[in-house]
């Protein structure tokens, strides 16, 4: 029986709580930004990992490019890239 999940790629989940952003519009915007960055960086991550990312309040003030740098630094520090 074949699985519908591709086990060769990493899986990502992004969590933005109401403590970070009280408005759903802002939470969804932050989630979409992070998912876009993860899509760009996913090709450099090897293995079938499940990665869960929790955003902190400081993420609200980050620009898109600063967010990309932060996530890339976290991935390299964790040895994922």
TATAZI-V382785 format. One line per field, one symbol per residue. psi: psi as a letter, one per 30 degrees, with the letter a starting at -180 (. if undefined). burial: + if it has 24 or more other C-alpha atoms within 12 Angstrom, else -. A space follows every 50 residues. Layout:
# TATAZI-V382785
psi=???
burial=???
This chain:
# TATAZI-V382785
psi=klkfkjffllkkkkkjlffekfkeeeeeeeeeeeeeeeeeffffkllilj kkkkkleffefkleeeeeeeeeeeeeefgf.
burial=----------+--+++----------+--++-+++-++--++--+----- ----+---++------+---++---------
